[in-house]
């Protein structure tokens, strides 16, 4: 019997600092990096799947998206580079989960822009 890894098994909590200014050039650049990562419908779909599942996903993403494995891998790489998701190696596969602190940071930056 195979067990699905839990979020903490394959995606331990990040120690990355997602704090910072919410105004100014650095905040605008950070927001633009997040927005660029979310600038493709497939990446938005991947993020939505990870948010909805709220667990580590290792291979099932390809089954839920109308694109090839290599395309999913490219989009996962972009989301990981933007720090919106975390990924770890679990044997021969990569497992992914959302990075809640990054999503909160994106929301904070977006709300800051709306308030200006």
Backbone atoms as SQL, in Angstrom:
CREATE TABLE atoms (id INTEGER PRIMARY KEY, chain TEXT, resi INTEGER, resn TEXT, atom TEXT, x REAL, y REAL, z REAL);
INSERT INTO atoms VALUES
  (1, 'A', 1, 'UNK', 'N', 0.841, -1.182, 0.000),
  (2, 'A', 1, 'UNK', 'CA', 0.000, 0.000, 0.000),
  (3, 'A', 1, 'UNK', 'C', 0.886, 1.245, 0.000),
  (4, 'A', 2, 'UNK', 'N', 0.607, 2.159, -0.912),
  (5, 'A', 2, 'UNK', 'CA', 1.389, 3.396, -1.010),
  (6, 'A', 2, 'UNK', 'C', 0.673, 4.509, -0.262),
  (7, 'A', 3, 'UNK', 'N', 1.447, 5.293, 0.432),
  (8, 'A', 3, 'UNK', 'CA', 0.845, 6.421, 1.132),
  (9, 'A', 3, 'UNK', 'C', 1.273, 7.713, 0.469),
  (10, 'A', 4, 'UNK', 'N', 0.364, 8.640, 0.409),
  (11, 'A', 4, 'UNK', 'CA', 0.647, 9.966, -0.148),
  (12, 'A', 4, 'UNK', 'C', 1.460, 10.734, 0.874),
  (13, 'A', 5, 'UNK', 'N', 2.591, 11.348, 0.444),
  (14, 'A', 5, 'UNK', 'CA', 3.365, 12.128, 1.400),
  (15, 'A', 5, 'UNK', 'C', 2.559, 13.309, 1.906),
  (16, 'A', 6, 'UNK', 'N', 2.767, 13.646, 3.151),
  (17, 'A', 6, 'UNK', 'CA', 2.090, 14.816, 3.692),
  (18, 'A', 6, 'UNK', 'C', 2.884, 16.061, 3.346),
  (19, 'A', 7, 'UNK', 'N', 2.272, 17.219, 3.553),
  (20, 'A', 7, 'UNK', 'CA', 2.911, 18.499, 3.250),
  (21, 'A', 7, 'UNK', 'C', 4.240, 18.628, 3.977),
  (22, 'A', 8, 'UNK', 'N', 4.292, 18.194, 5.213),
  (23, 'A', 8, 'UNK', 'CA', 5.534, 18.335, 5.962),
  (24, 'A', 8, 'UNK', 'C', 6.559, 17.288, 5.561),
  (25, 'A', 9, 'UNK', 'N', 6.132, 16.166, 4.968),
  (26, 'A', 9, 'UNK', 'CA', 7.080, 15.165, 4.496),
  (27, 'A', 9, 'UNK', 'C', 7.909, 15.707, 3.332),
  (28, 'A', 10, 'UNK', 'N', 7.262, 16.328, 2.390),
  (29, 'A', 10, 'UNK', 'CA', 7.994, 16.715, 1.188),
  (30, 'A', 10, 'UNK', 'C', 8.195, 18.214, 1.073),
  (31, 'A', 11, 'UNK', 'N', 7.482, 18.993, 1.787),
  (32, 'A', 11, 'UNK', 'CA', 7.622, 20.447, 1.707),
  (33, 'A', 11, 'UNK', 'C', 7.713, 21.024, 3.120),
  (34, 'A', 12, 'UNK', 'N', 8.860, 20.889, 3.749),
  (35, 'A', 12, 'UNK', 'CA', 8.980, 21.428, 5.102),
  (36, 'A', 12, 'UNK', 'C', 8.788, 22.942, 5.091),
  (37, 'A', 13, 'UNK', 'N', 8.372, 23.502, 6.200),
  (38, 'A', 13, 'UNK', 'CA', 8.156, 24.950, 6.258),
  (39, 'A', 13, 'UNK', 'C', 9.403, 25.720, 5.824),
  (40, 'A', 14, 'UNK', 'N', 9.168, 26.773, 5.089),
  (41, 'A', 14, 'UNK', 'CA', 10.265, 27.601, 4.593),
  (42, 'A', 14, 'UNK', 'C', 10.779, 28.519, 5.696),
  (43, 'A', 15, 'UNK', 'N', 12.072, 28.762, 5.676),
  (44, 'A', 15, 'UNK', 'CA', 12.640, 29.733, 6.610),
  (45, 'A', 15, 'UNK', 'C', 12.957, 31.043, 5.885),
  (46, 'A', 16, 'UNK', 'N', 12.449, 31.164, 4.661),
  (47, 'A', 16, 'UNK', 'CA', 12.687, 32.361, 3.867),
  (48, 'A', 16, 'UNK', 'C', 11.896, 33.542, 4.425),
  (49, 'A', 17, 'UNK', 'N', 12.517, 34.699, 4.399),
  (50, 'A', 17, 'UNK', 'CA', 11.895, 35.927, 4.903),
  (51, 'A', 17, 'UNK', 'C', 11.086, 36.571, 3.780),
  (52, 'A', 18, 'UNK', 'N', 9.797, 36.702, 3.993),
  (53, 'A', 18, 'UNK', 'CA', 8.922, 37.331, 3.005),
  (54, 'A', 18, 'UNK', 'C', 8.450, 38.714, 3.467),
  (55, 'A', 19, 'UNK', 'N', 9.160, 39.291, 4.408),
  (56, 'A', 19, 'UNK', 'CA', 8.796, 40.633, 4.845),
  (57, 'A', 19, 'UNK', 'C', 9.584, 41.639, 4.021),
  (58, 'A', 20, 'UNK', 'N', 9.198, 42.862, 4.138),
  (59, 'A', 20, 'UNK', 'CA', 9.894, 43.915, 3.418),
  (60, 'A', 20, 'UNK', 'C', 8.988, 45.110, 3.229),
  (61, 'A', 21, 'UNK', 'N', 9.522, 46.136, 2.608),
  (62, 'A', 21, 'UNK', 'CA', 8.719, 47.334, 2.413),
  (63, 'A', 21, 'UNK', 'C', 7.540, 47.061, 1.478),
  (64, 'A', 22, 'UNK', 'N', 6.480, 47.803, 1.671),
  (65, 'A', 22, 'UNK', 'CA', 5.313, 47.675, 0.801),
  (66, 'A', 22, 'UNK', 'C', 5.178, 48.877, -0.130),
  (67, 'A', 23, 'UNK', 'N', 6.100, 49.787, -0.037),
  (68, 'A', 23, 'UNK', 'CA', 6.116, 50.967, -0.902),
  (69, 'A', 23, 'UNK', 'C', 7.505, 51.100, -1.515),
  (70, 'A', 24, 'UNK', 'N', 7.579, 51.802, -2.609),
  (71, 'A', 24, 'UNK', 'CA', 8.871, 52.085, -3.212),
  (72, 'A', 24, 'UNK', 'C', 9.240, 51.120, -4.317),
  (73, 'A', 25, 'UNK', 'N', 10.400, 51.389, -4.895),
  (74, 'A', 25, 'UNK', 'CA', 10.853, 50.643, -6.062),
  (75, 'A', 25, 'UNK', 'C', 11.053, 49.154, -5.775),
  (76, 'A', 26, 'UNK', 'N', 11.645, 48.810, -4.648),
  (77, 'A', 26, 'UNK', 'CA', 11.881, 47.401, -4.325),
  (78, 'A', 26, 'UNK', 'C', 10.556, 46.642, -4.212),
  (79, 'A', 27, 'UNK', 'N', 9.561, 47.245, -3.593),
  (80, 'A', 27, 'UNK', 'CA', 8.255, 46.604, -3.454),
  (81, 'A', 27, 'UNK', 'C', 7.589, 46.448, -4.823),
  (82, 'A', 28, 'UNK', 'N', 7.725, 47.440, -5.676),
  (83, 'A', 28, 'UNK', 'CA', 7.147, 47.363, -7.017),
  (84, 'A', 28, 'UNK', 'C', 7.810, 46.259, -7.836),
  (85, 'A', 29, 'UNK', 'N', 9.123, 46.143, -7.717),
  (86, 'A', 29, 'UNK', 'CA', 9.836, 45.089, -8.438),
  (87, 'A', 29, 'UNK', 'C', 9.444, 43.702, -7.926),
  (88, 'A', 30, 'UNK', 'N', 9.295, 43.590, -6.613),
  (89, 'A', 30, 'UNK', 'CA', 8.885, 42.306, -6.032),
  (90, 'A', 30, 'UNK', 'C', 7.484, 41.929, -6.516),
  (91, 'A', 31, 'UNK', 'N', 6.575, 42.899, -6.525),
  (92, 'A', 31, 'UNK', 'CA', 5.224, 42.651, -7.011),
  (93, 'A', 31, 'UNK', 'C', 5.256, 42.234, -8.483),
  (94, 'A', 32, 'UNK', 'N', 6.070, 42.919, -9.279),
  (95, 'A', 32, 'UNK', 'CA', 6.173, 42.594, -10.706),
  (96, 'A', 32, 'UNK', 'C', 6.691, 41.168, -10.910),
  (97, 'A', 33, 'UNK', 'N', 7.621, 40.728, -10.076),
  (98, 'A', 33, 'UNK', 'CA', 8.129, 39.353, -10.172),
  (99, 'A', 33, 'UNK', 'C', 7.013, 38.342, -9.903),
  (100, 'A', 34, 'UNK', 'N', 6.217, 38.586, -8.868),
  (101, 'A', 34, 'UNK', 'CA', 5.082, 37.709, -8.585),
  (102, 'A', 34, 'UNK', 'C', 4.103, 37.723, -9.761),
  (103, 'A', 35, 'UNK', 'N', 3.778, 38.931, -10.235),
  (104, 'A', 35, 'UNK', 'CA', 2.801, 39.066, -11.314),
  (105, 'A', 35, 'UNK', 'C', 3.285, 38.377, -12.584),
  (106, 'A', 36, 'UNK', 'N', 4.567, 38.493, -12.878),
  (107, 'A', 36, 'UNK', 'CA', 5.111, 37.833, -14.059),
  (108, 'A', 36, 'UNK', 'C', 4.979, 36.312, -13.941),
  (109, 'A', 37, 'UNK', 'N', 5.242, 35.789, -12.767),
  (110, 'A', 37, 'UNK', 'CA', 5.111, 34.343, -12.553),
  (111, 'A', 37, 'UNK', 'C', 3.667, 33.893, -12.732),
  (112, 'A', 38, 'UNK', 'N', 2.724, 34.765, -12.426),
  (113, 'A', 38, 'UNK', 'CA', 1.305, 34.426, -12.555),
  (114, 'A', 38, 'UNK', 'C', 0.740, 34.859, -13.907),
  (115, 'A', 39, 'UNK', 'N', 1.610, 35.279, -14.809),
  (116, 'A', 39, 'UNK', 'CA', 1.191, 35.818, -16.089),
  (117, 'A', 39, 'UNK', 'C', 0.847, 34.785, -17.152),
  (118, 'A', 40, 'UNK', 'N', 0.684, 33.550, -16.778),
  (119, 'A', 40, 'UNK', 'CA', 0.300, 32.512, -17.735),
  (120, 'A', 40, 'UNK', 'C', -0.842, 31.692, -17.133),
  (121, 'A', 41, 'UNK', 'N', -1.890, 31.425, -17.899),
  (122, 'A', 41, 'UNK', 'CA', -3.040, 30.685, -17.354),
  (123, 'A', 41, 'UNK', 'C', -2.687, 29.312, -16.773),
  (124, 'A', 42, 'UNK', 'N', -1.711, 28.630, -17.343),
  (125, 'A', 42, 'UNK', 'CA', -1.341, 27.319, -16.801),
  (126, 'A', 42, 'UNK', 'C', -0.714, 27.463, -15.423),
  (127, 'A', 43, 'UNK', 'N', 0.091, 28.505, -15.215),
  (128, 'A', 43, 'UNK', 'CA', 0.694, 28.703, -13.892),
  (129, 'A', 43, 'UNK', 'C', -0.373, 29.068, -12.869),
  (130, 'A', 44, 'UNK', 'N', -1.362, 29.846, -13.277),
  (131, 'A', 44, 'UNK', 'CA', -2.476, 30.163, -12.373),
  (132, 'A', 44, 'UNK', 'C', -3.232, 28.881, -12.034),
  (133, 'A', 45, 'UNK', 'N', -3.450, 28.032, -13.025),
  (134, 'A', 45, 'UNK', 'CA', -4.153, 26.766, -12.785),
  (135, 'A', 45, 'UNK', 'C', -3.366, 25.870, -11.831),
  (136, 'A', 46, 'UNK', 'N', -2.056, 25.811, -12.012),
  (137, 'A', 46, 'UNK', 'CA', -1.218, 25.007, -11.110),
  (138, 'A', 46, 'UNK', 'C', -1.328, 25.524, -9.686),
  (139, 'A', 47, 'UNK', 'N', -1.219, 26.824, -9.522),
  (140, 'A', 47, 'UNK', 'CA', -1.309, 27.416, -8.190),
  (141, 'A', 47, 'UNK', 'C', -2.670, 27.128, -7.570),
  (142, 'A', 48, 'UNK', 'N', -3.729, 27.239, -8.358),
  (143, 'A', 48, 'UNK', 'CA', -5.081, 26.975, -7.851),
  (144, 'A', 48, 'UNK', 'C', -5.218, 25.515, -7.397),
  (145, 'A', 49, 'UNK', 'N', -4.672, 24.594, -8.166),
  (146, 'A', 49, 'UNK', 'CA', -4.731, 23.171, -7.783),
  (147, 'A', 49, 'UNK', 'C', -4.004, 22.966, -6.457),
  (148, 'A', 50, 'UNK', 'N', -2.829, 23.545, -6.324),
  (149, 'A', 50, 'UNK', 'CA', -2.061, 23.381, -5.083),
  (150, 'A', 50, 'UNK', 'C', -2.781, 24.023, -3.897),
  (151, 'A', 51, 'UNK', 'N', -3.392, 25.171, -4.112),
  (152, 'A', 51, 'UNK', 'CA', -4.134, 25.836, -3.034),
  (153, 'A', 51, 'UNK', 'C', -5.350, 25.005, -2.647),
  (154, 'A', 52, 'UNK', 'N', -6.096, 24.529, -3.641),
  (155, 'A', 52, 'UNK', 'CA', -7.306, 23.747, -3.360),
  (156, 'A', 52, 'UNK', 'C', -6.985, 22.445, -2.621),
  (157, 'A', 53, 'UNK', 'N', -5.912, 21.791, -3.005),
  (158, 'A', 53, 'UNK', 'CA', -5.549, 20.514, -2.386),
  (159, 'A', 53, 'UNK', 'C', -4.949, 20.695, -0.999),
  (160, 'A', 54, 'UNK', 'N', -4.243, 21.779, -0.788),
  (161, 'A', 54, 'UNK', 'CA', -3.572, 22.070, 0.478),
  (162, 'A', 54, 'UNK', 'C', -2.743, 20.886, 0.966),
  (163, 'A', 55, 'UNK', 'N', -2.064, 20.268, 0.033),
  (164, 'A', 55, 'UNK', 'CA', -1.170, 19.171, 0.374),
  (165, 'A', 55, 'UNK', 'C', -0.073, 19.093, -0.680),
  (166, 'A', 56, 'UNK', 'N', 0.895, 18.292, -0.397),
  (167, 'A', 56, 'UNK', 'CA', 1.991, 18.067, -1.317),
  (168, 'A', 56, 'UNK', 'C', 1.483, 17.262, -2.514),
  (169, 'A', 57, 'UNK', 'N', 1.855, 17.701, -3.707),
  (170, 'A', 57, 'UNK', 'CA', 1.465, 16.992, -4.927),
  (171, 'A', 57, 'UNK', 'C', 2.730, 16.575, -5.658),
  (172, 'A', 58, 'UNK', 'N', 2.810, 15.308, -5.985),
  (173, 'A', 58, 'UNK', 'CA', 4.041, 14.796, -6.583),
  (174, 'A', 58, 'UNK', 'C', 3.955, 14.526, -8.074),
  (175, 'A', 59, 'UNK', 'N', 2.880, 14.068, -8.589),
  (176, 'A', 59, 'UNK', 'CA', 2.838, 13.767, -10.005),
  (177, 'A', 59, 'UNK', 'C', 1.483, 13.992, -10.631),
  (178, 'A', 60, 'UNK', 'N', 0.516, 14.254, -9.825),
  (179, 'A', 60, 'UNK', 'CA', -0.860, 14.323, -10.299),
  (180, 'A', 60, 'UNK', 'C', -1.176, 15.574, -11.110),
  (181, 'A', 61, 'UNK', 'N', -0.308, 16.565, -11.089),
  (182, 'A', 61, 'UNK', 'CA', -0.588, 17.808, -11.816),
  (183, 'A', 61, 'UNK', 'C', -0.760, 17.569, -13.307),
  (184, 'A', 62, 'UNK', 'N', 0.057, 16.706, -13.866),
  (185, 'A', 62, 'UNK', 'CA', -0.017, 16.433, -15.305),
  (186, 'A', 62, 'UNK', 'C', -1.379, 15.858, -15.672),
  (187, 'A', 63, 'UNK', 'N', -1.944, 15.051, -14.784),
  (188, 'A', 63, 'UNK', 'CA', -3.245, 14.440, -15.047),
  (189, 'A', 63, 'UNK', 'C', -4.371, 15.470, -15.033),
  (190, 'A', 64, 'UNK', 'N', -4.167, 16.590, -14.374),
  (191, 'A', 64, 'UNK', 'CA', -5.220, 17.588, -14.233),
  (192, 'A', 64, 'UNK', 'C', -5.109, 18.750, -15.212),
  (193, 'A', 65, 'UNK', 'N', -4.052, 18.768, -16.003),
  (194, 'A', 65, 'UNK', 'CA', -3.833, 19.892, -16.912),
  (195, 'A', 65, 'UNK', 'C', -3.750, 19.392, -18.357),
  (196, 'A', 66, 'UNK', 'N', -4.224, 20.208, -19.297),
  (197, 'A', 66, 'UNK', 'CA', -4.219, 19.782, -20.699),
  (198, 'A', 66, 'UNK', 'C', -2.898, 20.092, -21.411),
  (199, 'A', 67, 'UNK', 'N', -1.785, 19.889, -20.726),
  (200, 'A', 67, 'UNK', 'CA', -0.472, 20.154, -21.313),
  (201, 'A', 67, 'UNK', 'C', 0.474, 19.000, -20.996),
  (202, 'A', 68, 'UNK', 'N', 1.570, 18.935, -21.733),
  (203, 'A', 68, 'UNK', 'CA', 2.540, 17.853, -21.566),
  (204, 'A', 68, 'UNK', 'C', 3.326, 17.995, -20.267),
  (205, 'A', 69, 'UNK', 'N', 3.916, 16.885, -19.834),
  (206, 'A', 69, 'UNK', 'CA', 4.746, 16.872, -18.621),
  (207, 'A', 69, 'UNK', 'C', 5.853, 17.918, -18.689),
  (208, 'A', 70, 'UNK', 'N', 6.510, 18.031, -19.835),
  (209, 'A', 70, 'UNK', 'CA', 7.611, 18.994, -19.952),
  (210, 'A', 70, 'UNK', 'C', 7.115, 20.433, -19.788),
  (211, 'A', 71, 'UNK', 'N', 5.922, 20.712, -20.263),
  (212, 'A', 71, 'UNK', 'CA', 5.343, 22.053, -20.119),
  (213, 'A', 71, 'UNK', 'C', 4.990, 22.327, -18.662),
  (214, 'A', 72, 'UNK', 'N', 4.401, 21.342, -17.999),
  (215, 'A', 72, 'UNK', 'CA', 4.098, 21.489, -16.573),
  (216, 'A', 72, 'UNK', 'C', 5.387, 21.748, -15.804),
  (217, 'A', 73, 'UNK', 'N', 6.438, 21.021, -16.116),
  (218, 'A', 73, 'UNK', 'CA', 7.728, 21.203, -15.439),
  (219, 'A', 73, 'UNK', 'C', 8.268, 22.613, -15.633),
  (220, 'A', 74, 'UNK', 'N', 8.145, 23.152, -16.831),
  (221, 'A', 74, 'UNK', 'CA', 8.605, 24.526, -17.089),
  (222, 'A', 74, 'UNK', 'C', 7.823, 25.534, -16.259),
  (223, 'A', 75, 'UNK', 'N', 6.509, 25.339, -16.174),
  (224, 'A', 75, 'UNK', 'CA', 5.682, 26.258, -15.389),
  (225, 'A', 75, 'UNK', 'C', 5.964, 26.125, -13.893),
  (226, 'A', 76, 'UNK', 'N', 6.176, 24.914, -13.417),
  (227, 'A', 76, 'UNK', 'CA', 6.529, 24.711, -12.014),
  (228, 'A', 76, 'UNK', 'C', 7.847, 25.401, -11.686),
  (229, 'A', 77, 'UNK', 'N', 8.785, 25.339, -12.603),
  (230, 'A', 77, 'UNK', 'CA', 10.076, 26.003, -12.402),
  (231, 'A', 77, 'UNK', 'C', 9.886, 27.506, -12.233),
  (232, 'A', 78, 'UNK', 'N', 9.050, 28.114, -13.069),
  (233, 'A', 78, 'UNK', 'CA', 8.793, 29.562, -12.968),
  (234, 'A', 78, 'UNK', 'C', 8.138, 29.914, -11.631),
  (235, 'A', 79, 'UNK', 'N', 7.168, 29.117, -11.206),
  (236, 'A', 79, 'UNK', 'CA', 6.501, 29.378, -9.925),
  (237, 'A', 79, 'UNK', 'C', 7.466, 29.209, -8.759),
  (238, 'A', 80, 'UNK', 'N', 8.350, 28.239, -8.870),
  (239, 'A', 80, 'UNK', 'CA', 9.327, 28.023, -7.803),
  (240, 'A', 80, 'UNK', 'C', 10.346, 29.161, -7.765),
  (241, 'A', 81, 'UNK', 'N', 10.796, 29.612, -8.927),
  (242, 'A', 81, 'UNK', 'CA', 11.726, 30.741, -8.977),
  (243, 'A', 81, 'UNK', 'C', 11.114, 31.994, -8.365),
  (244, 'A', 82, 'UNK', 'N', 9.810, 32.158, -8.517),
  (245, 'A', 82, 'UNK', 'CA', 9.114, 33.307, -7.935),
  (246, 'A', 82, 'UNK', 'C', 8.794, 33.089, -6.454),
  (247, 'A', 83, 'UNK', 'N', 9.138, 31.917, -5.934),
  (248, 'A', 83, 'UNK', 'CA', 8.960, 31.568, -4.527),
  (249, 'A', 83, 'UNK', 'C', 7.498, 31.363, -4.148),
  (250, 'A', 84, 'UNK', 'N', 6.616, 31.206, -5.131),
  (251, 'A', 84, 'UNK', 'CA', 5.203, 30.992, -4.845),
  (252, 'A', 84, 'UNK', 'C', 4.904, 29.548, -4.452),
  (253, 'A', 85, 'UNK', 'N', 5.793, 28.641, -4.832),
  (254, 'A', 85, 'UNK', 'CA', 5.653, 27.238, -4.444),
  (255, 'A', 85, 'UNK', 'C', 6.999, 26.734, -3.955),
  (256, 'A', 86, 'UNK', 'N', 6.955, 25.628, -3.231),
  (257, 'A', 86, 'UNK', 'CA', 8.162, 24.930, -2.796),
  (258, 'A', 86, 'UNK', 'C', 8.171, 23.570, -3.470),
  (259, 'A', 87, 'UNK', 'N', 9.347, 23.046, -3.676),
  (260, 'A', 87, 'UNK', 'CA', 9.452, 21.720, -4.262),
  (261, 'A', 87, 'UNK', 'C', 10.636, 20.987, -3.679),
  (262, 'A', 88, 'UNK', 'N', 10.454, 19.713, -3.467),
  (263, 'A', 88, 'UNK', 'CA', 11.533, 18.876, -2.949),
  (264, 'A', 88, 'UNK', 'C', 11.554, 17.559, -3.710),
  (265, 'A', 89, 'UNK', 'N', 12.692, 16.913, -3.679),
  (266, 'A', 89, 'UNK', 'CA', 12.852, 15.622, -4.328),
  (267, 'A', 89, 'UNK', 'C', 12.336, 14.542, -3.381),
  (268, 'A', 90, 'UNK', 'N', 11.504, 13.670, -3.910),
  (269, 'A', 90, 'UNK', 'CA', 10.992, 12.524, -3.161),
  (270, 'A', 90, 'UNK', 'C', 11.280, 11.290, -4.005),
  (271, 'A', 91, 'UNK', 'N', 12.461, 10.724, -3.814),
  (272, 'A', 91, 'UNK', 'CA', 12.880, 9.601, -4.647),
  (273, 'A', 91, 'UNK', 'C', 13.099, 10.073, -6.070),
  (274, 'A', 92, 'UNK', 'N', 12.440, 9.430, -7.035),
  (275, 'A', 92, 'UNK', 'CA', 12.642, 9.810, -8.433),
  (276, 'A', 92, 'UNK', 'C', 11.737, 10.958, -8.894),
  (277, 'A', 93, 'UNK', 'N', 10.991, 11.554, -8.001),
  (278, 'A', 93, 'UNK', 'CA', 10.039, 12.586, -8.421),
  (279, 'A', 93, 'UNK', 'C', 10.182, 13.849, -7.588),
  (280, 'A', 94, 'UNK', 'N', 9.641, 14.921, -8.126),
  (281, 'A', 94, 'UNK', 'CA', 9.584, 16.196, -7.418),
  (282, 'A', 94, 'UNK', 'C', 8.176, 16.352, -6.843),
  (283, 'A', 95, 'UNK', 'N', 8.108, 16.848, -5.630),
  (284, 'A', 95, 'UNK', 'CA', 6.826, 17.116, -4.991),
  (285, 'A', 95, 'UNK', 'C', 6.708, 18.618, -4.753),
  (286, 'A', 96, 'UNK', 'N', 5.506, 19.156, -4.901),
  (287, 'A', 96, 'UNK', 'CA', 5.296, 20.596, -4.803),
  (288, 'A', 96, 'UNK', 'C', 4.148, 20.922, -3.860),
  (289, 'A', 97, 'UNK', 'N', 4.257, 22.086, -3.237),
  (290, 'A', 97, 'UNK', 'CA', 3.185, 22.634, -2.420),
  (291, 'A', 97, 'UNK', 'C', 3.279, 24.158, -2.485),
  (292, 'A', 98, 'UNK', 'N', 2.233, 24.817, -2.053),
  (293, 'A', 98, 'UNK', 'CA', 2.241, 26.276, -2.077),
  (294, 'A', 98, 'UNK', 'C', 3.175, 26.813, -0.999),
  (295, 'A', 99, 'UNK', 'N', 3.584, 28.043, -1.165),
  (296, 'A', 99, 'UNK', 'CA', 4.361, 28.761, -0.156),
  (297, 'A', 99, 'UNK', 'C', 3.433, 29.827, 0.420),
  (298, 'A', 100, 'UNK', 'N', 2.736, 29.517, 1.522),
  (299, 'A', 100, 'UNK', 'CA', 1.741, 30.443, 2.063),
  (300, 'A', 100, 'UNK', 'C', 2.287, 31.837, 2.351),
  (301, 'A', 101, 'UNK', 'N', 3.509, 31.924, 2.851),
  (302, 'A', 101, 'UNK', 'CA', 4.078, 33.240, 3.175),
  (303, 'A', 101, 'UNK', 'C', 4.250, 34.090, 1.917),
  (304, 'A', 102, 'UNK', 'N', 4.600, 33.472, 0.818),
  (305, 'A', 102, 'UNK', 'CA', 4.751, 34.220, -0.441),
  (306, 'A', 102, 'UNK', 'C', 3.398, 34.696, -0.944),
  (307, 'A', 103, 'UNK', 'N', 2.373, 33.862, -0.802),
  (308, 'A', 103, 'UNK', 'CA', 1.033, 34.285, -1.229),
  (309, 'A', 103, 'UNK', 'C', 0.538, 35.452, -0.377),
  (310, 'A', 104, 'UNK', 'N', 0.826, 35.398, 0.923),
  (311, 'A', 104, 'UNK', 'CA', 0.441, 36.522, 1.792),
  (312, 'A', 104, 'UNK', 'C', 1.203, 37.785, 1.400),
  (313, 'A', 105, 'UNK', 'N', 2.476, 37.630, 1.072),
  (314, 'A', 105, 'UNK', 'CA', 3.292, 38.779, 0.659),
  (315, 'A', 105, 'UNK', 'C', 2.754, 39.381, -0.641),
  (316, 'A', 106, 'UNK', 'N', 2.403, 38.533, -1.600),
  (317, 'A', 106, 'UNK', 'CA', 1.825, 39.020, -2.854),
  (318, 'A', 106, 'UNK', 'C', 0.543, 39.805, -2.580),
  (319, 'A', 107, 'UNK', 'N', -0.290, 39.269, -1.720),
  (320, 'A', 107, 'UNK', 'CA', -1.548, 39.951, -1.383),
  (321, 'A', 107, 'UNK', 'C', -1.278, 41.300, -0.720),
  (322, 'A', 108, 'UNK', 'N', -0.331, 41.328, 0.199),
  (323, 'A', 108, 'UNK', 'CA', 0.025, 42.579, 0.885),
  (324, 'A', 108, 'UNK', 'C', 0.508, 43.622, -0.118),
  (325, 'A', 109, 'UNK', 'N', 1.367, 43.206, -1.039),
  (326, 'A', 109, 'UNK', 'CA', 1.872, 44.147, -2.046),
  (327, 'A', 109, 'UNK', 'C', 0.757, 44.628, -2.954),
  (328, 'A', 110, 'UNK', 'N', -0.142, 43.731, -3.342),
  (329, 'A', 110, 'UNK', 'CA', -1.259, 44.114, -4.196),
  (330, 'A', 110, 'UNK', 'C', -2.169, 45.114, -3.484),
  (331, 'A', 111, 'UNK', 'N', -2.488, 44.834, -2.225),
  (332, 'A', 111, 'UNK', 'CA', -3.337, 45.754, -1.454),
  (333, 'A', 111, 'UNK', 'C', -2.666, 47.106, -1.279),
  (334, 'A', 112, 'UNK', 'N', -1.352, 47.106, -1.147),
  (335, 'A', 112, 'UNK', 'CA', -0.614, 48.371, -1.020),
  (336, 'A', 112, 'UNK', 'C', -0.759, 49.208, -2.287),
  (337, 'A', 113, 'UNK', 'N', -0.722, 48.556, -3.432),
  (338, 'A', 113, 'UNK', 'CA', -0.896, 49.280, -4.694),
  (339, 'A', 113, 'UNK', 'C', -2.313, 49.854, -4.786),
  (340, 'A', 114, 'UNK', 'N', -3.297, 49.109, -4.352),
  (341, 'A', 114, 'UNK', 'CA', -4.673, 49.579, -4.400),
  (342, 'A', 114, 'UNK', 'C', -4.909, 50.791, -3.501),
  (343, 'A', 115, 'UNK', 'N', -4.175, 50.871, -2.418),
  (344, 'A', 115, 'UNK', 'CA', -4.348, 51.968, -1.463),
  (345, 'A', 115, 'UNK', 'C', -3.691, 53.263, -1.933),
  (346, 'A', 116, 'UNK', 'N', -2.793, 53.171, -2.879),
  (347, 'A', 116, 'UNK', 'CA', -2.073, 54.377, -3.322),
  (348, 'A', 116, 'UNK', 'C', -2.951, 55.284, -4.133);
